[in-house]
Amino acid sequence: MRQLLLRPGAEELTYEIRGIVKKARQVEALGYSMIWENIGDPIQKHNHVPDWMKAIIADLLKEDKTYGYADSKGVLETRRFPSSIE
């Protein structure tokens, strides 16, 4: 038996950026130059992960616990972090 993944009414939700991109593509098709600022992909903006962060990730990948699931709200220590530095 299949379980509904979306609640009733969820199909009415919109992701506004898609409409903006659609309109921008239409403007671009008219021959106007468009400068596309990136919304979410840092690689497209030529940002790179620092080597020290890559080293930490590489070390963590050697540990089996890295592949486990976290709490659905995230790692408790991470969620508490901002309040612990006040």
PyMOL commands that set and color helices and strands:
alter all, ss='L'
color gray80, all
select helices_A, chain A and resi 10-12+16-29+42-45+51-60+64-67+76-84
alter helices_A, ss='H'
color red, helices_A
deselect
rebuild
show_as cartoon
